[in-house]
Amino acid sequence: MIQRLARIEALEREGAPPRTVLGEVRELLREGEAWLEAERGEDDLASEALERCRLAYEAGVMPVA
């Protein structure tokens, strides 16, 4: 997930099209969901963080570099 975040930041710095950045954000969410499933029951903070990311994505909020 850290590598995916770095990739998103690099794309933003390079001025990549929003569609490209959103593709990476989608993959980050998938990876987060897989991580959460693997850690299920360990910590509700992870679940809450993933839900906030999902809501921001659905609202069209883009990360700010």
Long-range contacts (C-beta under 8 A, 24 or more apart in sequence): 1-28, 1-31, 1-32, 1-35, 4-28, 4-31, 8-63, 9-63, 9-65, 12-63, 12-65, 13-65, 18-62, 21-62, 21-63, 22-57, 25-57, 25-63, 26-57, 28-53, 29-53, 29-54, 29-57
